């Protein structure tokens, strides 16, 4: 079972190229945290902006520098089944232990539940590593319903779902419908506690890049039944989470990383970096948590 708190890491760029020196420095710091592992080439990794060779290099480099006890999950979803299978196989060769597969969405009108079920089943049939379904309606415009995820959970090589919908009712229904060894993950720190209380096995959280200890604390306290303590931390990270996800996105997340001693840098074009007003707002939220280093 895959469980715990994962950080879907941003890709560090200098002058538009991947900065592996900064990536190594960031990984060294995440290695010292209670994170269960990293997700590389998820939405926060700017996956649509990287070519296939860059993605494979990122996975191989991360696996080389990531602690052996931490899990590497690769974001491998593409628009076609064929391309997704090919990239997933390359991720496995690069050392990834599981694949996080976002739903194809360009032809969203044709992505019926039947089509999506076929897509994930076909990918899982050919994947040499376990597959996690990725529900991200905010980016894809498609929602993977709990009945669909429940059906997919019957596949022996589909082992979990990252649900970023924010719909705690849907997440709860998914947890009710799947077996206990299927990993349901909260896709945002904004609803980590309610998801874990309902039975989620962890979270894949943008905010875990910036304040990994707080996210891990919410998870561990909830598991220990210390819900009031977990609730206090959950409430304290809501503002920061909103700023580095819905409000300012990847650019905001990278700005926050710069402020707490990691390297964030700028997004790859055409995405623009966070402006001064955004950075001031993020800095203020971090100061409330006592986390600004520079």
BELHUJO-V519921 format. One record per run of one state. SS is the DSSP state (H for helix, E for strand, C for the rest). FROM is the first residue (numbers start at 1). TO is the last residue. If there is no record, write none. Layout:
ss->{SS & SS}
from->{FROM & FROM}
to->{TO & TO}
//
This chain:
ss->{C & E & C & E & C & E & C & H & C & E & C & H & C & H & C & H & C & E & C & H & C & E & C & H & C & H & C & E & C & H & C & H & C & E & C & H & C & E & C & H & C & E & C & H & C & H & C & H & C & H & C & H & C & H & C}
from->{1 & 4 & 10 & 13 & 15 & 17 & 19 & 20 & 32 & 37 & 41 & 43 & 46 & 47 & 50 & 52 & 66 & 71 & 76 & 81 & 94 & 98 & 103 & 108 & 111 & 113 & 127 & 130 & 136 & 137 & 141 & 146 & 153 & 158 & 164 & 168 & 178 & 183 & 187 & 189 & 199 & 202 & 205 & 206 & 210 & 212 & 224 & 227 & 237 & 238 & 248 & 249 & 260 & 276 & 289}
to->{3 & 9 & 12 & 14 & 16 & 18 & 19 & 31 & 36 & 40 & 42 & 45 & 46 & 49 & 51 & 65 & 70 & 75 & 80 & 93 & 97 & 102 & 107 & 110 & 112 & 126 & 129 & 135 & 136 & 140 & 145 & 152 & 157 & 163 & 167 & 177 & 182 & 186 & 188 & 198 & 201 & 204 & 205 & 209 & 211 & 223 & 226 & 236 & 237 & 247 & 248 & 259 & 275 & 288 & 294}
//
